[in-house]
Amino acid sequence: MDRDDEQLLRCRVYGADHDHPGPRVDRRYAELVGGPLDGLLLDITDWTADEAQTGDTP
């Protein structure tokens, strides 16, 4: 992946609509670190505080 591709992936939300790939101000996000999804944002708006802290979801 070249530098331009990396820039395109920055601030993109994992699983978001391709027409609106960026974060929304009314949502909470965590940045994914490591692996092929490194740098993407994960929407954690509906997660509890414990789920957000540990990463464990039901």
PDB file as gemmi writes it, atoms N, CA and C in Angstrom:
CRYST1    1.000    1.000    1.000  90.00  90.00  90.00 P 1                      
ATOM      1  N   MET A   1       0.849  -1.163   0.000  1.00  0.00           N  
ATOM      2  CA  MET A   1       0.000   0.000   0.000  1.00  0.00           C  
ATOM      3  C   MET A   1       0.899   1.232   0.000  1.00  0.00           C  
ATOM      4  N   ASP A   2       0.604   2.165  -0.896  1.00  0.00           N  
ATOM      5  CA  ASP A   2       1.440   3.357  -0.939  1.00  0.00           C  
ATOM      6  C   ASP A   2       0.887   4.443  -0.018  1.00  0.00           C  
ATOM      7  N   ARG A   3       1.590   5.520   0.058  1.00  0.00           N  
ATOM      8  CA  ARG A   3       1.256   6.603   0.991  1.00  0.00           C  
ATOM      9  C   ARG A   3      -0.124   7.198   0.719  1.00  0.00           C  
ATOM     10  N   ASP A   4      -0.510   7.356  -0.559  1.00  0.00           N  
ATOM     11  CA  ASP A   4      -1.826   7.899  -0.892  1.00  0.00           C  
ATOM     12  C   ASP A   4      -2.941   6.977  -0.409  1.00  0.00           C  
ATOM     13  N   ASP A   5      -2.753   5.667  -0.553  1.00  0.00           N  
ATOM     14  CA  ASP A   5      -3.746   4.704  -0.078  1.00  0.00           C  
ATOM     15  C   ASP A   5      -3.886   4.788   1.444  1.00  0.00           C  
ATOM     16  N   GLU A   6      -2.773   4.946   2.130  1.00  0.00           N  
ATOM     17  CA  GLU A   6      -2.813   5.053   3.585  1.00  0.00           C  
ATOM     18  C   GLU A   6      -3.575   6.290   4.018  1.00  0.00           C  
ATOM     19  N   GLN A   7      -3.391   7.399   3.325  1.00  0.00           N  
ATOM     20  CA  GLN A   7      -4.110   8.626   3.660  1.00  0.00           C  
ATOM     21  C   GLN A   7      -5.611   8.458   3.447  1.00  0.00           C  
ATOM     22  N   LEU A   8      -6.003   7.739   2.405  1.00  0.00           N  
ATOM     23  CA  LEU A   8      -7.420   7.516   2.145  1.00  0.00           C  
ATOM     24  C   LEU A   8      -8.071   6.711   3.258  1.00  0.00           C  
ATOM     25  N   LEU A   9      -7.324   5.781   3.844  1.00  0.00           N  
ATOM     26  CA  LEU A   9      -7.879   4.943   4.902  1.00  0.00           C  
ATOM     27  C   LEU A   9      -7.971   5.681   6.235  1.00  0.00           C  
ATOM     28  N   ARG A  10      -7.170   6.693   6.442  1.00  0.00           N  
ATOM     29  CA  ARG A  10      -7.209   7.443   7.698  1.00  0.00           C  
ATOM     30  C   ARG A  10      -8.572   8.115   7.837  1.00  0.00           C  
ATOM     31  N   CYS A  11      -9.096   8.089   9.032  1.00  0.00           N  
ATOM     32  CA  CYS A  11     -10.391   8.698   9.354  1.00  0.00           C  
ATOM     33  C   CYS A  11     -11.549   8.038   8.630  1.00  0.00           C  
ATOM     34  N   ARG A  12     -11.375   6.805   8.186  1.00  0.00           N  
ATOM     35  CA  ARG A  12     -12.481   6.051   7.615  1.00  0.00           C  
ATOM     36  C   ARG A  12     -13.030   5.152   8.692  1.00  0.00           C  
ATOM     37  N   VAL A  13     -14.342   4.983   8.666  1.00  0.00           N  
ATOM     38  CA  VAL A  13     -15.017   4.183   9.671  1.00  0.00           C  
ATOM     39  C   VAL A  13     -15.242   2.779   9.120  1.00  0.00           C  
ATOM     40  N   TYR A  14     -14.778   1.779   9.874  1.00  0.00           N  
ATOM     41  CA  TYR A  14     -14.943   0.382   9.477  1.00  0.00           C  
ATOM     42  C   TYR A  14     -16.436   0.069   9.343  1.00  0.00           C  
ATOM     43  N   GLY A  15     -16.841  -0.453   8.204  1.00  0.00           N  
ATOM     44  CA  GLY A  15     -18.223  -0.843   7.962  1.00  0.00           C  
ATOM     45  C   GLY A  15     -19.137   0.297   7.565  1.00  0.00           C  
ATOM     46  N   ALA A  16     -18.584   1.499   7.355  1.00  0.00           N  
ATOM     47  CA  ALA A  16     -19.422   2.655   7.016  1.00  0.00           C  
ATOM     48  C   ALA A  16     -19.839   2.612   5.545  1.00  0.00           C  
ATOM     49  N   ASP A  17     -20.874   3.362   5.249  1.00  0.00           N  
ATOM     50  CA  ASP A  17     -21.376   3.524   3.891  1.00  0.00           C  
ATOM     51  C   ASP A  17     -20.277   4.148   3.026  1.00  0.00           C  
ATOM     52  N   HIS A  18     -20.069   3.629   1.819  1.00  0.00           N  
ATOM     53  CA  HIS A  18     -19.008   4.134   0.946  1.00  0.00           C  
ATOM     54  C   HIS A  18     -19.241   5.578   0.530  1.00  0.00           C  
ATOM     55  N   ASP A  19     -20.490   6.022   0.515  1.00  0.00           N  
ATOM     56  CA  ASP A  19     -20.781   7.403   0.153  1.00  0.00           C  
ATOM     57  C   ASP A  19     -20.445   8.377   1.279  1.00  0.00           C  
ATOM     58  N   HIS A  20     -20.403   7.887   2.520  1.00  0.00           N  
ATOM     59  CA  HIS A  20     -20.106   8.709   3.689  1.00  0.00           C  
ATOM     60  C   HIS A  20     -19.154   7.953   4.617  1.00  0.00           C  
ATOM     61  N   PRO A  21     -17.888   7.793   4.196  1.00  0.00           N  
ATOM     62  CA  PRO A  21     -16.957   6.936   4.944  1.00  0.00           C  
ATOM     63  C   PRO A  21     -16.369   7.560   6.205  1.00  0.00           C  
ATOM     64  N   GLY A  22     -16.535   8.854   6.394  1.00  0.00           N  
ATOM     65  CA  GLY A  22     -15.900   9.515   7.527  1.00  0.00           C  
ATOM     66  C   GLY A  22     -16.712   9.456   8.802  1.00  0.00           C  
ATOM     67  N   PRO A  23     -16.080   9.853   9.895  1.00  0.00           N  
ATOM     68  CA  PRO A  23     -16.760   9.847  11.191  1.00  0.00           C  
ATOM     69  C   PRO A  23     -17.845  10.919  11.254  1.00  0.00           C  
ATOM     70  N   ARG A  24     -18.851  10.663  12.089  1.00  0.00           N  
ATOM     71  CA  ARG A  24     -19.932  11.615  12.318  1.00  0.00           C  
ATOM     72  C   ARG A  24     -19.767  12.202  13.717  1.00  0.00           C  
ATOM     73  N   VAL A  25     -20.158  13.457  13.883  1.00  0.00           N  
ATOM     74  CA  VAL A  25     -19.947  14.134  15.167  1.00  0.00           C  
ATOM     75  C   VAL A  25     -20.836  13.575  16.271  1.00  0.00           C  
ATOM     76  N   ASP A  26     -21.929  12.927  15.921  1.00  0.00           N  
ATOM     77  CA  ASP A  26     -22.846  12.406  16.934  1.00  0.00           C  
ATOM     78  C   ASP A  26     -22.546  10.959  17.328  1.00  0.00           C  
ATOM     79  N   ARG A  27     -21.395  10.436  16.942  1.00  0.00           N  
ATOM     80  CA  ARG A  27     -21.013   9.058  17.235  1.00  0.00           C  
ATOM     81  C   ARG A  27     -19.687   9.043  17.989  1.00  0.00           C  
ATOM     82  N   ARG A  28     -19.384   7.916  18.696  1.00  0.00           N  
ATOM     83  CA  ARG A  28     -18.096   7.710  19.374  1.00  0.00           C  
ATOM     84  C   ARG A  28     -17.332   6.637  18.623  1.00  0.00           C  
ATOM     85  N   TYR A  29     -16.012   6.804  18.555  1.00  0.00           N  
ATOM     86  CA  TYR A  29     -15.177   5.881  17.793  1.00  0.00           C  
ATOM     87  C   TYR A  29     -13.932   5.479  18.573  1.00  0.00           C  
ATOM     88  N   ALA A  30     -13.442   4.288  18.253  1.00  0.00           N  
ATOM     89  CA  ALA A  30     -12.143   3.815  18.740  1.00  0.00           C  
ATOM     90  C   ALA A  30     -11.302   3.512  17.509  1.00  0.00           C  
ATOM     91  N   GLU A  31     -10.030   3.822  17.580  1.00  0.00           N  
ATOM     92  CA  GLU A  31      -9.147   3.548  16.445  1.00  0.00           C  
ATOM     93  C   GLU A  31      -8.622   2.114  16.541  1.00  0.00           C  
ATOM     94  N   LEU A  32      -8.724   1.382  15.442  1.00  0.00           N  
ATOM     95  CA  LEU A  32      -8.197   0.017  15.384  1.00  0.00           C  
ATOM     96  C   LEU A  32      -6.685   0.097  15.188  1.00  0.00           C  
ATOM     97  N   VAL A  33      -5.948  -0.749  15.915  1.00  0.00           N  
ATOM     98  CA  VAL A  33      -4.490  -0.696  15.894  1.00  0.00           C  
ATOM     99  C   VAL A  33      -3.947  -2.075  15.572  1.00  0.00           C  
ATOM    100  N   GLY A  34      -3.070  -2.146  14.589  1.00  0.00           N  
ATOM    101  CA  GLY A  34      -2.434  -3.394  14.203  1.00  0.00           C  
ATOM    102  C   GLY A  34      -3.267  -4.165  13.202  1.00  0.00           C  
ATOM    103  N   GLY A  35      -2.631  -4.961  12.410  1.00  0.00           N  
ATOM    104  CA  GLY A  35      -3.337  -5.792  11.444  1.00  0.00           C  
ATOM    105  C   GLY A  35      -3.814  -5.018  10.231  1.00  0.00           C  
ATOM    106  N   PRO A  36      -4.596  -5.665   9.389  1.00  0.00           N  
ATOM    107  CA  PRO A  36      -5.002  -5.052   8.121  1.00  0.00           C  
ATOM    108  C   PRO A  36      -5.977  -3.881   8.289  1.00  0.00           C  
ATOM    109  N   LEU A  37      -6.595  -3.732   9.443  1.00  0.00           N  
ATOM    110  CA  LEU A  37      -7.545  -2.636   9.665  1.00  0.00           C  
ATOM    111  C   LEU A  37      -6.915  -1.487  10.453  1.00  0.00           C  
ATOM    112  N   ASP A  38      -5.617  -1.502  10.611  1.00  0.00           N  
ATOM    113  CA  ASP A  38      -4.890  -0.492  11.360  1.00  0.00           C  
ATOM    114  C   ASP A  38      -5.259   0.908  10.877  1.00  0.00           C  
ATOM    115  N   GLY A  39      -5.650   1.762  11.811  1.00  0.00           N  
ATOM    116  CA  GLY A  39      -5.954   3.147  11.482  1.00  0.00           C  
ATOM    117  C   GLY A  39      -7.421   3.418  11.196  1.00  0.00           C  
ATOM    118  N   LEU A  40      -8.203   2.383  10.957  1.00  0.00           N  
ATOM    119  CA  LEU A  40      -9.626   2.595  10.737  1.00  0.00           C  
ATOM    120  C   LEU A  40     -10.315   2.863  12.068  1.00  0.00           C  
ATOM    121  N   LEU A  41     -11.448   3.525  12.007  1.00  0.00           N  
ATOM    122  CA  LEU A  41     -12.223   3.814  13.202  1.00  0.00           C  
ATOM    123  C   LEU A  41     -13.361   2.814  13.333  1.00  0.00           C  
ATOM    124  N   LEU A  42     -13.661   2.414  14.561  1.00  0.00           N  
ATOM    125  CA  LEU A  42     -14.752   1.494  14.850  1.00  0.00           C  
ATOM    126  C   LEU A  42     -15.798   2.246  15.664  1.00  0.00           C  
ATOM    127  N   ASP A  43     -17.038   2.225  15.208  1.00  0.00           N  
ATOM    128  CA  ASP A  43     -18.123   2.914  15.898  1.00  0.00           C  
ATOM    129  C   ASP A  43     -18.453   2.165  17.188  1.00  0.00           C  
ATOM    130  N   ILE A  44     -18.257   2.831  18.325  1.00  0.00           N  
ATOM    131  CA  ILE A  44     -18.531   2.217  19.633  1.00  0.00           C  
ATOM    132  C   ILE A  44     -19.622   2.988  20.379  1.00  0.00           C  
ATOM    133  N   THR A  45     -20.440   3.722  19.653  1.00  0.00           N  
ATOM    134  CA  THR A  45     -21.465   4.558  20.266  1.00  0.00           C  
ATOM    135  C   THR A  45     -22.388   3.771  21.180  1.00  0.00           C  
ATOM    136  N   ASP A  46     -22.815   2.591  20.761  1.00  0.00           N  
ATOM    137  CA  ASP A  46     -23.777   1.805  21.529  1.00  0.00           C  
ATOM    138  C   ASP A  46     -23.133   0.856  22.537  1.00  0.00           C  
ATOM    139  N   TRP A  47     -21.834   0.901  22.686  1.00  0.00           N  
ATOM    140  CA  TRP A  47     -21.146   0.039  23.636  1.00  0.00           C  
ATOM    141  C   TRP A  47     -21.255   0.631  25.037  1.00  0.00           C  
ATOM    142  N   THR A  48     -21.285  -0.226  26.038  1.00  0.00           N  
ATOM    143  CA  THR A  48     -21.232   0.243  27.419  1.00  0.00           C  
ATOM    144  C   THR A  48     -19.805   0.688  27.717  1.00  0.00           C  
ATOM    145  N   ALA A  49     -19.628   1.388  28.836  1.00  0.00           N  
ATOM    146  CA  ALA A  49     -18.287   1.833  29.224  1.00  0.00           C  
ATOM    147  C   ALA A  49     -17.357   0.641  29.423  1.00  0.00           C  
ATOM    148  N   ASP A  50     -17.869  -0.450  30.001  1.00  0.00           N  
ATOM    149  CA  ASP A  50     -17.053  -1.640  30.217  1.00  0.00           C  
ATOM    150  C   ASP A  50     -16.658  -2.283  28.889  1.00  0.00           C  
ATOM    151  N   GLU A  51     -17.587  -2.377  27.960  1.00  0.00           N  
ATOM    152  CA  GLU A  51     -17.287  -2.951  26.647  1.00  0.00           C  
ATOM    153  C   GLU A  51     -16.246  -2.108  25.921  1.00  0.00           C  
ATOM    154  N   ALA A  52     -16.375  -0.803  26.002  1.00  0.00           N  
ATOM    155  CA  ALA A  52     -15.414   0.098  25.346  1.00  0.00           C  
ATOM    156  C   ALA A  52     -14.029  -0.039  25.965  1.00  0.00           C  
ATOM    157  N   GLN A  53     -13.964  -0.229  27.266  1.00  0.00           N  
ATOM    158  CA  GLN A  53     -12.681  -0.367  27.959  1.00  0.00           C  
ATOM    159  C   GLN A  53     -11.991  -1.686  27.647  1.00  0.00           C  
ATOM    160  N   THR A  54     -12.756  -2.780  27.648  1.00  0.00           N  
ATOM    161  CA  THR A  54     -12.161  -4.109  27.477  1.00  0.00           C  
ATOM    162  C   THR A  54     -12.168  -4.595  26.038  1.00  0.00           C  
ATOM    163  N   GLY A  55     -13.072  -4.052  25.223  1.00  0.00           N  
ATOM    164  CA  GLY A  55     -13.199  -4.524  23.850  1.00  0.00           C  
ATOM    165  C   GLY A  55     -14.100  -5.726  23.714  1.00  0.00           C  
ATOM    166  N   ASP A  56     -14.665  -6.194  24.834  1.00  0.00           N  
ATOM    167  CA  ASP A  56     -15.568  -7.349  24.807  1.00  0.00           C  
ATOM    168  C   ASP A  56     -16.988  -6.870  24.532  1.00  0.00           C  
ATOM    169  N   THR A  57     -17.615  -7.464  23.526  1.00  0.00           N  
ATOM    170  CA  THR A  57     -18.996  -7.126  23.214  1.00  0.00           C  
ATOM    171  C   THR A  57     -19.834  -8.398  23.290  1.00  0.00           C  
ATOM    172  N   PRO A  58     -21.130  -8.231  23.521  1.00  0.00           N  
ATOM    173  CA  PRO A  58     -21.995  -9.412  23.641  1.00  0.00           C  
ATOM    174  C   PRO A  58     -22.110 -10.177  22.342  1.00  0.00           C  
TER     175      PRO A  58                                                      
END                                                                             
